Structures are given as structure tokens and as C-alpha cells.
């Protein structure tokens, strides 16, 4: 079956293809601007953009020195929105993130002073460095987009995206993220080393300077209303009933697979649907095809399933299990 035939099977029969020229141009300019500093990592930038278009939080995982923090800072800088950075450490307290009350002697009143989490794009560096007490401070704000303090609710402004980083190799002085918190990240994007060609390109680009990459020249490509418009367009992307059944089949297979101790939840199915629509959107289509689901599947599910102890003892990786599930799940026609 050709790609055109596949497209025809899943195209919305009641709607003509929307014109995404303006949006595609914005996305292209963002990637182009990021490319002035970041070499390679195209899949990373695509997946981060998909998460932002879905209004979801992002967890970047990889060894030090592969541009996790830099990618988050550069992409955030392309957006005309607020940005804050929080370095997680073992002695960090919840009030250091959310804010605290200060007594105003002039008015004889306690005033709530907002913490750094009150911004649009929040970069949390080394999120697994903080203990459970501090991690719990993020539970409400990541899910409900609000902070409750002294029985008063403080809603977050649009957009509100947390981009967290963690090193999966070093375990000394770190705390494993609770499953409930991992589930609040739309995607966990695992980064690898660049290719030889990309690394050579990086060295050539920065061989004339001894300083760190300068991101002060990064231009703001889109504003809050542009982002709101793009998110609304993503929500309008058509997804056929057969694709919905395909997503449910993948989720069901994770629950029945003997290699998996804990399978994907219904929240994972919703995340697969949303990200597949965004994948179609950045590909210039207003309808989802099975390949869109496959392209986002690993990033959406890798932190939402737990392998059985026997599987881990055999050295089998989560990626291998998910790839096997995708191969075995019958494609919709």
C-alpha cells in the first residue's frame, strides 16, 4: 500500500485539508533559530515542540554534556513568554519553588510572594536531586496548573510548561521520581550522544571561541497568542476511529504482556492520541496516520510502564519491549 493510499484511508471525509502554511512556517523558523546554537538533535526538537503544542510537560533524560539544558533554554527563548530556571538540590524546600508568605509590617498583613514556578516555561535542572518532600510540591501545579497556599488558589498563566532534566547514570545523591509524578510528564525524551558528523560540525562551529554557546542572539519567533492558535489547530486535527482502536490495542498489549509488570494507564492512551495529532500537525497534515502513533509511542510510554523483575534481569530494555508490541499490533487499514 502506497503512502497516498494510506493517507486516503485516514483522511477526514467531511473536511478538506486545512492550510497549515502559516503554522508550518512558524515551526520551521523555530527549528532554524534553535539550529544556530544546537547541532543535530532534530528528533529532540520535534518531540519538545509536540509536547508544547499539546500543552504537556517534558522530561529530558541523558548523560551530562549532550545539550539537555541548552536545548530547553534555546527553545524557550524562541517563545515570547516568561522563563525561569530552578536548580534542584537535596536541601531545596517546597517554599523555594512555590513561594512563601512574608509579614508586611506596614499593613500588618501576611503577603504571599510567588516563587519561580510562577512563569511560563520553567526549566528544572536535575529534578531527581531533590527529596520526596520537594518533589511533592510539583504534584498539584503540574496537573491542575495552580498552587494552593493557605486555602487560596493561585492559577498559573498560559502557557505553563515544565521542562525537567535528569541524569539516568549517576545515582549518588539522587532520588527516584515517584510513578505518579513521572505520569504527569507528557513525554520522557531520552537523549543519546551525537553522531560523529554532528560532533565534528559542533567543533567546527565553536572552534574560534573559548566561551560557552551564546544564546543572547536567539530571536523570539512566536508569542503566547501564536502558541494558543497552534494548540487550537492541533485539537482540530482529525483522528479516525480505526486509529483510536489502534492506540487502545497498544495500551492493552502493555497490560497483558508478561514482560511488563505495570502497563500503560488510560492517561497514557490519551497522551498517545494527543501527541499523535501533534505529530500529524507538524508533518503538515490535518489527519492522523498509524505512523504518527508509532513515532511518538516510545517517548510517551517509556516512563509509564514498569518491566517485570525477570525481564530486567535478562537485560531487556523498555525500548525493545515497546518495539515488539508495536510490531505485533495489527495496523489499521
DOBATOR-351354 format. One line per field, with one value per atom (N, C-alpha, C): residue number from 1; residue in one letter; atom name; x, y, z. Coordinates in steps of 0.2 Angstrom, whole numbers. Layout:
BEGIN
nr <- NUM	...
rest <- A	...
atom <- CA	...
east <- X	...
north <- Y	...
up <- Z	...
END
This chain:
BEGIN
nr <- 1	1	1	2	2	2	3	3	3	4	4	4	5	5	5	6	6	6	7	7	7	8	8	8	9	9	9	10	10	10	11	11	11	12	12	12	13	13	13	14	14	14	15	15	15	16	16	16	17	17	17	18	18	18	19	19	19	20	20	20	21	21	21	22	22	22	23	23	23	24	24	24	25	25	25	26	26	26	27	27	27	28	28	28	29	29	29	30	30	30	31	31	31	32	32	32	33	33	33	34	34	34	35	35	35	36	36	36	37	37	37	38	38	38	39	39	39	40	40	40	41	41	41	42	42	42	43	43	43	44	44	44	45	45	45	46	46	46	47	47	47	48	48	48	49	49	49	50	50	50	51	51	51	52	52	52	53	53	53	54	54	54	55	55	55	56	56	56	57	57	57	58	58	58	59	59	59	60	60	60	61	61	61	62	62	62	63	63	63	64	64	64	65	65	65	66	66	66	67	67	67	68	68	68	69	69	69	70	70	70	71	71	71	72	72	72	73	73	73	74	74	74	75	75	75	76	76	76	77	77	77	78	78	78	79	79	79	80	80	80	81	81	81	82	82	82	83	83	83	84	84	84	85	85	85	86	86	86	87	87	87	88	88	88	89	89	89	90	90	90	91	91	91	92	92	92	93	93	93	94	94	94	95	95	95	96	96	96	97	97	97	98	98	98	99	99	99	100	100	100	101	101	101	102	102	102	103	103	103	104	104	104	105	105	105	106	106	106	107	107	107	108	108	108	109	109	109	110	110	110	111	111	111	112	112	112	113	113	113	114	114	114	115	115	115	116	116	116	117	117	117	118	118	118	119	119	119	120	120	120	121	121	121	122	122	122	123	123	123	124	124	124	125	125	125	126	126	126	127	127	127	128	128	128	129	129	129	130	130	130	131	131	131	132	132	132	133	133	133	134	134	134	135	135	135	136	136	136	137	137	137	138	138	138	139	139	139	140	140	140	141	141	141	142	142	142	143	143	143	144	144	144	145	145	145	146	146	146	147	147	147	148	148	148	149	149	149	150	150	150	151	151	151	152	152	152	153	153	153	154	154	154	155	155	155	156	156	156	157	157	157	158	158	158	159	159	159	160	160	160	161	161	161	162	162	162	163	163	163	164	164	164	165	165	165	166	166	166	167	167	167	168	168	168	169	169	169	170	170	170	171	171	171	172	172	172	173	173	173	174	174	174	175	175	175	176	176	176	177	177	177	178	178	178	179	179	179	180	180	180	181	181	181	182	182	182	183	183	183	184	184	184	185	185	185	186	186	186	187	187	187	188	188	188	189	189	189	190	190	190	191	191	191	192	192	192	193	193	193	194	194	194	195	195	195	196	196	196	197	197	197	198	198	198	199	199	199	200	200	200	201	201	201	202	202	202	203	203	203	204	204	204	205	205	205	206	206	206	207	207	207	208	208	208	209	209	209	210	210	210	211	211	211	212	212	212	213	213	213	214	214	214	215	215	215	216	216	216	217	217	217	218	218	218	219	219	219	220	220	220	221	221	221	222	222	222	223	223	223	224	224	224	225	225	225	226	226	226	227	227	227	228	228	228	229	229	229	230	230	230	231	231	231	232	232	232	233	233	233	234	234	234	235	235	235	236	236	236	237	237	237	238	238	238	239	239	239	240	240	240	241	241	241	242	242	242	243	243	243	244	244	244	245	245	245	246	246	246	247	247	247	248	248	248	249	249	249	250	250	250	251	251	251	252	252	252	253	253	253	254	254	254	255	255	255	256	256	256	257	257	257	258	258	258	259	259	259	260	260	260	261	261	261	262	262	262	263	263	263	264	264	264	265	265	265	266	266	266	267	267	267	268	268	268	269	269	269	270	270	270	271	271	271	272	272	272	273	273	273	274	274	274	275	275	275	276	276	276	277	277	277	278	278	278	279	279	279	280	280	280	281	281	281	282	282	282	283	283	283	284	284	284	285	285	285	286	286	286	287	287	287	288	288	288	289	289	289	290	290	290	291	291	291	292	292	292	293	293	293	294	294	294	295	295	295	296	296	296	297	297	297	298	298	298	299	299	299	300	300	300	301	301	301	302	302	302	303	303	303	304	304	304	305	305	305	306	306	306	307	307	307	308	308	308	309	309	309	310	310	310	311	311	311	312	312	312	313	313	313	314	314	314	315	315	315	316	316	316	317	317	317	318	318	318	319	319	319	320	320	320	321	321	321	322	322	322	323	323	323	324	324	324	325	325	325	326	326	326	327	327	327	328	328	328	329	329	329	330	330	330	331	331	331	332	332	332	333	333	333
rest <- X	X	X	X	X	X	X	X	X	X	X	X	X	X	X	X	X	X	X	X	X	X	X	X	X	X	X	X	X	X	X	X	X	X	X	X	X	X	X	X	X	X	X	X	X	X	X	X	X	X	X	X	X	X	X	X	X	X	X	X	X	X	X	X	X	X	X	X	X	X	X	X	X	X	X	X	X	X	X	X	X	X	X	X	X	X	X	X	X	X	X	X	X	X	X	X	X	X	X	X	X	X	X	X	X	X	X	X	X	X	X	X	X	X	X	X	X	X	X	X	X	X	X	X	X	X	X	X	X	X	X	X	X	X	X	X	X	X	X	X	X	X	X	X	X	X	X	X	X	X	X	X	X	X	X	X	X	X	X	X	X	X	X	X	X	X	X	X	X	X	X	X	X	X	X	X	X	X	X	X	X	X	X	X	X	X	X	X	X	X	X	X	X	X	X	X	X	X	X	X	X	X	X	X	X	X	X	X	X	X	X	X	X	X	X	X	X	X	X	X	X	X	X	X	X	X	X	X	X	X	X	X	X	X	X	X	X	X	X	X	X	X	X	X	X	X	X	X	X	X	X	X	X	X	X	X	X	X	X	X	X	X	X	X	X	X	X	X	X	X	X	X	X	X	X	X	X	X	X	X	X	X	X	X	X	X	X	X	X	X	X	X	X	X	X	X	X	X	X	X	X	X	X	X	X	X	X	X	X	X	X	X	X	X	X	X	X	X	X	X	X	X	X	X	X	X	X	X	X	X	X	X	X	X	X	X	X	X	X	X	X	X	X	X	X	X	X	X	X	X	X	X	X	X	X	X	X	X	X	X	X	X	X	X	X	X	X	X	X	X	X	X	X	X	X	X	X	X	X	X	X	X	X	X	X	X	X	X	X	X	X	X	X	X	X	X	X	X	X	X	X	X	X	X	X	X	X	X	X	X	X	X	X	X	X	X	X	X	X	X	X	X	X	X	X	X	X	X	X	X	X	X	X	X	X	X	X	X	X	X	X	X	X	X	X	X	X	X	X	X	X	X	X	X	X	X	X	X	X	X	X	X	X	X	X	X	X	X	X	X	X	X	X	X	X	X	X	X	X	X	X	X	X	X	X	X	X	X	X	X	X	X	X	X	X	X	X	X	X	X	X	X	X	X	X	X	X	X	X	X	X	X	X	X	X	X	X	X	X	X	X	X	X	X	X	X	X	X	X	X	X	X	X	X	X	X	X	X	X	X	X	X	X	X	X	X	X	X	X	X	X	X	X	X	X	X	X	X	X	X	X	X	X	X	X	X	X	X	X	X	X	X	X	X	X	X	X	X	X	X	X	X	X	X	X	X	X	X	X	X	X	X	X	X	X	X	X	X	X	X	X	X	X	X	X	X	X	X	X	X	X	X	X	X	X	X	X	X	X	X	X	X	X	X	X	X	X	X	X	X	X	X	X	X	X	X	X	X	X	X	X	X	X	X	X	X	X	X	X	X	X	X	X	X	X	X	X	X	X	X	X	X	X	X	X	X	X	X	X	X	X	X	X	X	X	X	X	X	X	X	X	X	X	X	X	X	X	X	X	X	X	X	X	X	X	X	X	X	X	X	X	X	X	X	X	X	X	X	X	X	X	X	X	X	X	X	X	X	X	X	X	X	X	X	X	X	X	X	X	X	X	X	X	X	X	X	X	X	X	X	X	X	X	X	X	X	X	X	X	X	X	X	X	X	X	X	X	X	X	X	X	X	X	X	X	X	X	X	X	X	X	X	X	X	X	X	X	X	X	X	X	X	X	X	X	X	X	X	X	X	X	X	X	X	X	X	X	X	X	X	X	X	X	X	X	X	X	X	X	X	X	X	X	X	X	X	X	X	X	X	X	X	X	X	X	X	X	X	X	X	X	X	X	X	X	X	X	X	X	X	X	X	X	X	X	X	X	X	X	X	X	X	X	X	X	X	X	X	X	X	X	X	X	X	X	X	X	X	X	X	X	X	X	X	X	X	X	X	X	X	X	X	X	X	X	X	X	X	X	X	X	X	X	X	X	X	X	X	X	X	X	X	X	X	X	X	X	X	X	X	X	X	X	X	X	X	X	X	X	X	X	X	X	X	X	X	X	X	X	X	X	X	X	X	X	X	X	X	X	X	X	X	X	X	X	X	X	X	X	X	X	X	X	X	X	X	X	X	X	X	X	X	X	X	X	X	X	X	X	X	X	X	X	X	X	X	X	X	X	X	X	X	X	X	X	X	X	X	X	X	X	X	X	X	X	X	X	X	X
atom <- N	CA	C	N	CA	C	N	CA	C	N	CA	C	N	CA	C	N	CA	C	N	CA	C	N	CA	C	N	CA	C	N	CA	C	N	CA	C	N	CA	C	N	CA	C	N	CA	C	N	CA	C	N	CA	C	N	CA	C	N	CA	C	N	CA	C	N	CA	C	N	CA	C	N	CA	C	N	CA	C	N	CA	C	N	CA	C	N	CA	C	N	CA	C	N	CA	C	N	CA	C	N	CA	C	N	CA	C	N	CA	C	N	CA	C	N	CA	C	N	CA	C	N	CA	C	N	CA	C	N	CA	C	N	CA	C	N	CA	C	N	CA	C	N	CA	C	N	CA	C	N	CA	C	N	CA	C	N	CA	C	N	CA	C	N	CA	C	N	CA	C	N	CA	C	N	CA	C	N	CA	C	N	CA	C	N	CA	C	N	CA	C	N	CA	C	N	CA	C	N	CA	C	N	CA	C	N	CA	C	N	CA	C	N	CA	C	N	CA	C	N	CA	C	N	CA	C	N	CA	C	N	CA	C	N	CA	C	N	CA	C	N	CA	C	N	CA	C	N	CA	C	N	CA	C	N	CA	C	N	CA	C	N	CA	C	N	CA	C	N	CA	C	N	CA	C	N	CA	C	N	CA	C	N	CA	C	N	CA	C	N	CA	C	N	CA	C	N	CA	C	N	CA	C	N	CA	C	N	CA	C	N	CA	C	N	CA	C	N	CA	C	N	CA	C	N	CA	C	N	CA	C	N	CA	C	N	CA	C	N	CA	C	N	CA	C	N	CA	C	N	CA	C	N	CA	C	N	CA	C	N	CA	C	N	CA	C	N	CA	C	N	CA	C	N	CA	C	N	CA	C	N	CA	C	N	CA	C	N	CA	C	N	CA	C	N	CA	C	N	CA	C	N	CA	C	N	CA	C	N	CA	C	N	CA	C	N	CA	C	N	CA	C	N	CA	C	N	CA	C	N	CA	C	N	CA	C	N	CA	C	N	CA	C	N	CA	C	N	CA	C	N	CA	C	N	CA	C	N	CA	C	N	CA	C	N	CA	C	N	CA	C	N	CA	C	N	CA	C	N	CA	C	N	CA	C	N	CA	C	N	CA	C	N	CA	C	N	CA	C	N	CA	C	N	CA	C	N	CA	C	N	CA	C	N	CA	C	N	CA	C	N	CA	C	N	CA	C	N	CA	C	N	CA	C	N	CA	C	N	CA	C	N	CA	C	N	CA	C	N	CA	C	N	CA	C	N	CA	C	N	CA	C	N	CA	C	N	CA	C	N	CA	C	N	CA	C	N	CA	C	N	CA	C	N	CA	C	N	CA	C	N	CA	C	N	CA	C	N	CA	C	N	CA	C	N	CA	C	N	CA	C	N	CA	C	N	CA	C	N	CA	C	N	CA	C	N	CA	C	N	CA	C	N	CA	C	N	CA	C	N	CA	C	N	CA	C	N	CA	C	N	CA	C	N	CA	C	N	CA	C	N	CA	C	N	CA	C	N	CA	C	N	CA	C	N	CA	C	N	CA	C	N	CA	C	N	CA	C	N	CA	C	N	CA	C	N	CA	C	N	CA	C	N	CA	C	N	CA	C	N	CA	C	N	CA	C	N	CA	C	N	CA	C	N	CA	C	N	CA	C	N	CA	C	N	CA	C	N	CA	C	N	CA	C	N	CA	C	N	CA	C	N	CA	C	N	CA	C	N	CA	C	N	CA	C	N	CA	C	N	CA	C	N	CA	C	N	CA	C	N	CA	C	N	CA	C	N	CA	C	N	CA	C	N	CA	C	N	CA	C	N	CA	C	N	CA	C	N	CA	C	N	CA	C	N	CA	C	N	CA	C	N	CA	C	N	CA	C	N	CA	C	N	CA	C	N	CA	C	N	CA	C	N	CA	C	N	CA	C	N	CA	C	N	CA	C	N	CA	C	N	CA	C	N	CA	C	N	CA	C	N	CA	C	N	CA	C	N	CA	C	N	CA	C	N	CA	C	N	CA	C	N	CA	C	N	CA	C	N	CA	C	N	CA	C	N	CA	C	N	CA	C	N	CA	C	N	CA	C	N	CA	C	N	CA	C	N	CA	C	N	CA	C	N	CA	C	N	CA	C	N	CA	C	N	CA	C	N	CA	C	N	CA	C	N	CA	C	N	CA	C	N	CA	C	N	CA	C	N	CA	C	N	CA	C	N	CA	C	N	CA	C	N	CA	C	N	CA	C	N	CA	C	N	CA	C	N	CA	C	N	CA	C	N	CA	C	N	CA	C	N	CA	C	N	CA	C	N	CA	C	N	CA	C	N	CA	C	N	CA	C	N	CA	C	N	CA	C	N	CA	C	N	CA	C	N	CA	C	N	CA	C	N	CA	C	N	CA	C	N	CA	C	N	CA	C	N	CA	C	N	CA	C	N	CA	C	N	CA	C	N	CA	C	N	CA	C	N	CA	C	N	CA	C	N	CA	C	N	CA	C	N	CA	C	N	CA	C	N	CA	C	N	CA	C	N	CA	C	N	CA	C	N	CA	C	N	CA	C	N	CA	C	N	CA	C	N	CA	C	N	CA	C	N	CA	C	N	CA	C	N	CA	C	N	CA	C	N	CA	C	N	CA	C
east <- 4	0	4	3	7	5	10	8	2	1	-5	-12	-11	-17	-18	-13	-13	-17	-14	-17	-25	-27	-34	-38	-35	-39	-41	-36	-37	-39	-40	-41	-49	-50	-57	-61	-66	-71	-75	-76	-81	-77	-71	-67	-61	-60	-55	-48	-43	-36	-35	-34	-33	-26	-26	-20	-15	-10	-5	1	0	6	9	5	7	11	7	10	16	16	22	28	27	32	35	30	32	37	35	38	45	45	52	57	54	58	61	57	59	65	64	69	76	75	80	84	80	83	87	84	87	94	93	99	105	104	110	115	112	116	117	111	111	112	117	119	116	112	108	102	101	95	89	88	81	75	76	71	69	74	73	69	71	67	60	59	52	48	50	47	45	50	49	43	43	38	31	31	25	22	26	24	21	25	22	16	15	9	3	5	0	-1	2	2	4	9	12	19	20	27	32	38	43	49	51	57	62	68	74	79	80	85	91	97	103	109	115	121	123	127	129	132	131	135	132	126	123	117	118	113	106	105	98	96	100	98	98	103	104	98	96	90	84	83	77	77	83	84	83	86	85	78	75	68	63	64	60	61	68	69	66	64	61	54	51	44	44	40	39	35	38	35	40	37	41	45	51	56	59	59	63	67	72	76	77	76	76	81	87	92	89	88	86	92	92	97	94	98	95	92	94	92	86	84	79	72	68	62	56	50	44	43	44	43	48	54	59	56	51	48	42	37	31	30	34	33	32	31	30	27	24	21	26	26	30	26	28	24	26	20	21	20	25	24	20	20	17	9	7	0	-2	3	1	-3	0	-3	2	0	5	3	8	8	11	8	11	15	22	26	28	26	26	33	34	41	42	48	50	46	41	37	32	31	26	29	29	31	28	30	28	31	38	42	47	47	51	55	62	67	69	68	70	76	82	88	89	91	92	87	81	75	75	79	80	85	87	92	88	82	78	74	73	70	62	59	52	47	49	45	45	51	51	47	48	45	38	35	28	25	29	27	25	27	26	19	17	11	5	3	-3	-2	4	5	6	8	9	3	-2	-8	-14	-15	-20	-19	-12	-10	-12	-11	-12	-8	-7	-4	-9	-10	-15	-10	-11	-7	-12	-12	-17	-24	-26	-33	-35	-30	-31	-28	-31	-29	-26	-20	-16	-15	-19	-19	-12	-10	-4	-6	-2	-4	-2	-5	-4	2	6	7	10	10	13	16	23	26	32	33	39	43	50	55	60	60	64	70	76	81	83	86	89	94	99	105	103	102	100	106	112	118	120	121	123	117	118	113	115	121	123	120	117	113	107	104	98	92	86	80	76	74	70	63	61	54	49	44	38	34	31	27	22	19	13	16	22	25	27	30	33	27	21	15	12	15	12	17	22	26	23	21	18	23	29	35	41	44	51	56	60	64	71	73	80	84	90	94	101	103	110	115	121	127	126	128	128	132	130	134	141	145	152	152	147	147	144	139	136	141	145	150	156	158	163	160	154	151	150	149	149	156	161	168	170	168	170	166	160	156	159	162	164	171	175	182	186	182	185	184	180	179	180	182	183	178	173	167	161	156	151	146	142	137	133	133	130	123	118	111	107	111	108	105	108	105	99	97	91	85	81	76	69	65	58	54	52	48	41	38	31	29	23	21	15	12	8	1	-1	-7	-5	1	3	2	5	5	-2	-6	-13	-17	-15	-18	-16	-9	-7	-10	-10	-13	-21	-24	-31	-31	-27	-26	-25	-20	-19	-25	-29	-35	-40	-40	-44	-42	-36	-33	-38	-40	-44	-41	-44	-41	-47	-46	-51	-52	-58	-60	-55	-52	-48	-41	-39	-33	-34	-40	-42	-41	-44	-44	-36	-32	-25	-22	-23	-20	-22	-29	-31	-28	-27	-24	-17	-13	-6	-6	-10	-11	-13	-17	-20	-14	-10	-5	1	2	6	4	-3	-6	-6	-6	-6	1	6	12	16	18	21	28	31	37	36	30	28	24	27	24	18	19	14	13	7	5	3	2	0	-7	-8	-15	-19	-25	-29	-27	-23	-20	-15	-11	-6	-9	-15	-19	-21	-23	-25	-19	-13	-7	-5	-5	-4	-8	-14	-19	-17	-16	-14	-8	-3	4	4	0	-1	-4	-9	-12	-7	-3	3	8	9	14	12	5	2	3	1	1	8	13	20	22	19	21	16	12	8	2	-1	-7	-12	-19	-24	-28	-24	-27	-21	-23	-18	-17	-11	-10	-6	-6	-3	4	8	15	16	11	11	11	7	6	13	16	22	28	28	34	34	28	28	27	26	24	29	36	41	42	42	43	37	31	25	24	27	25	31	38	43	44	41	41	34	30	23	22	27	27	33	32	37	38	44	46	46	44	45	52	53	60	63	60	63	65	61	63	70	70	76	82	81	87	90	86	88	91	91	94	90	84	80	77	78	76	69	67	60	58	63	63	62	65	64	57	55	48	43	43	38	39	45	45	42	43	40	32	30	22	20	23	21	21	27	27	21	19	14	7	6	-1	-2	-8	-10	-12	-9	-10	-17	-20	-27	-27	-32	-32	-38
north <- -6	0	6	11	17	22	27	32	36	37	41	37	30	26	26	25	26	32	38	44	44	42	42	38	33	29	32	37	40	48	50	57	58	64	66	67	62	63	69	72	78	85	84	91	91	96	97	98	97	98	105	107	114	116	123	126	127	124	124	128	132	136	140	144	149	146	141	137	133	130	127	131	137	142	144	145	147	141	135	129	129	130	130	135	141	146	145	142	140	135	130	125	128	132	136	140	143	148	143	138	133	130	129	126	131	137	142	140	137	135	127	124	117	113	109	105	98	96	90	90	84	84	86	84	86	82	76	72	75	77	81	87	91	97	96	91	89	87	83	80	85	90	95	100	101	105	102	95	92	92	92	92	99	104	111	112	109	110	107	101	98	100	106	109	104	100	95	96	93	94	89	91	87	85	79	76	74	78	76	72	66	62	60	61	59	61	58	60	67	69	77	78	84	87	86	84	82	87	93	99	98	95	95	101	104	111	116	116	121	121	115	114	117	116	119	126	129	136	140	137	139	139	133	133	138	138	143	150	152	159	161	155	157	159	158	160	166	171	177	176	173	171	171	171	171	164	165	159	160	154	154	147	147	141	139	133	131	125	126	121	116	110	106	103	104	101	98	94	90	94	101	105	110	109	113	112	117	116	118	115	117	124	128	135	139	136	138	138	134	133	137	136	138	145	147	154	153	159	159	165	166	172	176	182	187	192	194	198	206	209	216	221	224	227	234	236	242	241	236	234	229	226	221	215	213	208	203	197	192	192	193	193	187	184	178	181	179	180	174	175	169	167	160	158	157	154	154	150	145	141	145	151	156	159	155	158	154	155	151	145	146	140	139	134	133	127	129	123	121	115	112	107	110	106	101	95	89	88	87	86	80	75	70	71	77	79	81	83	85	79	79	73	74	68	67	73	76	82	88	89	94	92	86	83	84	83	83	90	95	102	103	99	99	96	91	87	91	96	100	104	108	113	110	104	101	98	96	93	98	102	107	114	115	122	127	125	130	128	133	132	134	130	131	133	139	141	144	142	145	145	139	139	143	146	151	148	148	146	151	150	154	151	152	149	151	147	148	152	156	159	155	156	152	155	151	144	142	136	134	127	127	120	120	114	112	108	110	106	104	97	95	91	91	86	82	76	72	67	65	61	54	49	42	38	40	36	37	43	45	44	40	39	41	43	46	53	53	60	61	56	57	53	55	52	50	44	42	45	47	51	46	48	44	42	36	35	40	42	47	54	56	62	60	55	53	53	51	51	58	63	70	73	69	72	68	73	70	66	68	64	63	58	57	56	61	61	59	53	50	52	56	58	54	53	49	54	51	55	57	63	65	60	60	56	59	56	58	65	65	71	77	75	81	84	79	82	86	84	87	94	94	101	105	103	107	109	105	108	113	112	117	124	123	130	134	130	134	134	132	132	139	144	151	154	151	154	149	152	148	149	153	154	149	148	144	147	142	145	151	156	162	162	162	162	169	174	181	183	180	182	179	174	170	174	174	179	175	180	177	176	170	168	169	167	167	169	172	174	169	171	167	166	171	170	166	166	161	154	153	146	144	148	147	145	148	147	140	139	132	126	127	122	121	126	125	121	123	119	112	110	103	100	103	100	98	102	101	96	93	88	81	79	73	67	62	56	51	46	41	36	33	28	22	20	15	16	23	25	24	26	26	19	14	7	5	7	5	8	14	16	12	10	6	-1	-4	-10	-10	-5	-4	-4	0	1	-6	-9	-16	-21	-21	-25	-24	-18	-17	-19	-20	-23	-30	-33	-41	-44	-40	-43	-45	-52	-55	-51	-48	-44	-38	-36	-29	-30	-27	-28	-23	-17	-12	-9	-10	-7	0	2	9	11	17	18	22	23	27	34	37	43	43	37	36	35	32	32	39	43	50	54	53	56	54	47	45	48	49	52	59	63	70	71	67	68	66	60	58	64	67	73	78	80	85	83	76	73	74	73	74	82	86	93	96	94	96	93	88	85	88	93	96	93	89	85	87	87	88	81	76	69	65	60	56	49	47	40	36	29	25	26	29	31	36	41	46	43	38	35	31	28	24	29	35	39	42	43	46	41	34	29	28	28	26	32	38	44	45	43	44	38	32	26	24	26	23	24	30	31	29	26	24	17	13	6	4	-2	-5	-12	-13	-20	-25	-31	-36	-37	-39	-41	-46	-51	-56	-53	-48	-45	-41	-37	-33	-37	-43	-47	-50	-51	-53	-48	-42	-36	-33	-35	-32	-25	-21	-14	-12	-7	-5	-3	-1	1	-6	-11	-17	-20	-20	-22	-18	-12	-7	-8	-9	-10	-17	-22	-29	-28	-24	-23	-20	-15	-11	-16	-20	-25	-30	-32	-37	-34	-28	-25	-24	-26	-26	-19	-17	-10	-9	-3	-2	-1	-3	-2	3
up <- 0	0	0	-5	-5	0	2	7	5	-1	-3	-2	-3	-1	6	10	17	20	17	18	17	11	9	14	17	22	28	30	37	36	30	29	31	34	36	30	29	23	23	28	29	28	28	28	24	20	16	20	17	21	22	29	31	28	28	26	32	32	38	36	31	28	34	37	42	48	50	56	54	49	46	46	44	43	50	55	62	65	64	66	63	57	53	55	57	59	66	70	77	77	73	72	69	64	61	66	70	76	81	83	88	84	78	74	74	76	76	82	87	93	94	93	94	87	87	82	82	77	77	81	85	90	86	80	77	80	81	85	91	95	102	101	96	95	93	88	86	92	96	102	107	108	113	110	103	100	101	100	100	107	112	119	121	118	119	116	110	106	110	113	117	124	126	132	138	136	141	143	149	152	149	150	146	151	151	155	150	151	146	150	148	151	147	150	147	151	148	152	152	156	156	149	147	141	134	134	127	126	129	127	130	135	138	140	145	147	142	138	132	128	126	121	124	131	134	134	136	136	129	124	117	115	116	113	117	124	127	125	123	121	115	111	104	106	111	113	117	115	119	125	130	136	142	148	154	154	157	158	165	168	175	175	179	180	187	189	196	196	200	201	207	206	211	215	222	226	232	235	241	247	247	253	250	244	242	245	247	251	246	248	243	243	248	248	243	242	237	230	229	222	221	226	226	228	233	236	244	247	254	256	262	265	269	268	271	275	281	285	283	281	279	285	288	295	293	287	286	286	283	283	288	292	297	294	288	285	282	281	278	270	266	259	256	251	248	242	242	237	233	227	222	221	220	219	211	209	202	198	201	197	193	196	193	187	181	175	169	163	158	156	155	154	160	163	169	168	168	167	174	175	182	180	182	181	186	184	189	194	191	195	200	199	204	209	210	215	222	221	227	230	237	240	239	241	240	243	248	251	246	242	237	231	229	223	224	230	231	229	230	229	221	217	210	208	212	210	208	212	211	205	205	200	193	192	186	183	187	185	184	190	190	188	186	184	189	195	201	207	211	218	223	228	234	240	242	248	253	259	264	262	259	257	251	248	242	236	230	224	220	217	213	206	201	195	191	187	183	176	173	167	161	155	149	146	143	144	150	152	158	157	155	153	158	161	164	160	159	156	161	163	168	165	168	166	171	169	174	171	175	173	175	170	172	175	174	176	183	185	192	197	202	207	214	215	221	223	228	230	226	223	219	222	220	222	216	216	211	211	205	204	205	209	210	204	203	197	196	201	200	197	199	196	189	187	181	176	178	174	172	176	174	169	167	161	155	150	144	140	140	137	141	141	143	137	135	129	131	129	131	126	128	123	122	117	116	113	113	110	103	101	93	89	83	78	77	74	73	68	63	59	63	67	71	76	79	84	80	74	70	69	66	65	71	77	83	84	84	85	80	74	69	70	72	74	79	84	90	91	86	87	88	86	86	92	97	104	109	115	121	126	124	129	127	132	131	125	122	117	119	115	117	114	118	116	116	117	118	111	106	99	97	101	99	98	93	92	94	96	98	92	91	84	85	91	92	99	99	106	109	114	118	113	110	105	99	97	91	94	100	103	104	107	108	102	96	90	87	88	86	90	96	101	99	97	95	88	84	77	78	83	85	87	91	94	88	83	77	72	73	69	69	63	63	65	69	70	69	65	63	69	69	74	74	68	67	71	71	74	82	84	91	94	90	91	91	87	87	93	95	101	107	108	113	113	107	106	109	108	110	118	120	128	131	128	131	131	125	125	130	132	138	144	145	151	151	145	145	144	142	140	147	147	153	155	150	151	155	156	159	165	171	177	178	176	176	169	166	159	159	153	152	154	158	160	155	156	151	150	155	154	148	148	143	136	136	129	127	132	130	127	131	129	122	120	114	108	110	105	104	109	108	105	107	103	96	95	88	83	86	82	81	86	86	81	81	76	69	68	61	59	64	63	61	64	62	56	54	47	42	43	38	36	41	39	44	43	47	49	48	50	52	56	59	55	54	51	56	56	61	62	57	58	63	64	69	76	77	83	85	80	81	82	79	80	87	91	97	103	101	106	111	109	114	119	116	121	126	124	128	133	131	136	140	138	141	149	151	158	162	158	161	161	160	161	165	169	173	170	169	167	173	171	177	179	185	188	183	181	177	170	167	161	162	168	169	170	174	175	169	163	157	153	155	152	146	146	141	142	138	139	137	140	138	131	128	121	117	118	115	116	122	123	119	119	116	108	106	98	97	101	100	100	104	105	98	96	90	84	84	78	78	84	84	84	85	85	78	76	69	67	61	59	56	58	55	47	44	37	35
END
